[in-house]
Amino acid sequence: MATMKIKKGDMVKVIAGKDKDKEGKVIAVNTKNNTVLVEGINMVTKHAKPSMANQQGGIIHQEGPVDISNVMYLHKGTATRVGFKMDGDKKSTFRKENRRSDRLIEERRQNS
């Protein structure tokens, strides 16, 4: 199985589906199903019964999962593919610019 190139906290752009061309921040990543939850994207309606946690119950609007193949990483406002090159150590590269980026790896380490 390939590694997930999109992590929690990344800004992504939806490239397919009903929310095409919308952008948002990744809330959660599900590696088992290869899906992500993106803030404000693929909103679904859920009907909840009253419970101890939700006293009132009612209709709840929340984000639904989006397949990982339908989102693209945003770098400087542009959707771009992210890859990795091994030159002694693991460095990320942006396919559109075809250059290495040490900063992206450091940013992701700090956000995790």
MOLINGI-V541474 format. One line per field, one symbol per residue. psi: psi as a letter, one per 30 degrees, with the letter a starting at -180 (. if undefined). burial: b if it has 9 or more other C-alpha atoms within 8 Angstrom, else e. A space follows every 10 residues. Layout:
psi->???
burial->???
//
This chain:
psi->kllkfklkfk klkkflafgk glllkkelkj fefhllkkjg khklkkjklk aeeieeaakk klklkkkffg lkkkjhgkkl kklkkjielj klkkeefhll jfeeeeeeee f.
burial->eeeeeebbeb bbbbbbeebb eeebbbbbbe eeebbbbbbe bbbeeeeeeb eeeeeebeee eebbbbbeeb bbbbeeeebb bbbeeeeeee bbbbbeeeee beeebeebee ee
//
